[in-house]
């Protein structure tokens, strides 16, 4: 193998792994974190108004997740 071909393969693999990390792993981790935050139990006393605001935020987060997965081709 020539030196240039070896350098090309190393650069190609680095770019591939960066794309995998930023395109698959990080969005999946963010999805799991946002899902955990949305599904967390919020039934303490005196938080009815905050809970309703959080439900609106939940819809926005779920739309974000749906759109992001649509762009990735999961749906």
N, C-alpha and C positions, 0 to 999 in steps of 0.2 A: 504494500500500500504506500502510495506516495505521501509526502508530508502534507500537501494541500488537501488531499482527500481525507486524511485523518483529521485535520483541522476543521474541514467542512462537516464531517460527521459529528465531531464534538460540539460544534456550534449548533448544528441542527438538533441534536439531542437536548442541549440546554434550552433552546427555544421551545421545543416540544414539551419539556417538563414544565416550563414557565406557563405555557398555554394550558396545560392540564391543571396546574395548581390554581391559576386565576380563573379558568373557565369552568372547572368542575368542582374542585375541592372547596374553595372559598365560598362560592355561592351555596353549596350544600351545607356548609357549616353555618353560614348566615341564616339559611332557611330553618335549620334546626333550632338555632338560638331564638329567632323571631317566633317560631311555633311554640317554643317553651314559654316565652314571655306572654304570648297571647292566651295560652291555655292555662296559665297559672291561676290558682284559686284566689279570687278577690272578693270574697263574701264577708268581709269584716263589717262591723256596725259603723254607720255614718259615712259610707263611701258610695252611696247610691248615685250621686251626681257624677263623681269621678268614674264610676263603673260605666255609666252611659257614654261619657266622653271616650273612655277606653274602647267601647264597642265600635264607635265610629273609627277610631284608629285601627282597630282590628280589621275592619273592612278594607281600609287603605293598604294595610300590610298584606292581607290576603290577595288583593289585586296586584300588588307589586310582585308577590311570589308567583302568581299565575302568569303575569306578563314575562317575568324573567325566565320561567320554565318554558313558556311558549317560544321565546327567542332561542333557547338552547335546544329546542326540539323534543322536550319530554312529553308534551301533550299532543 
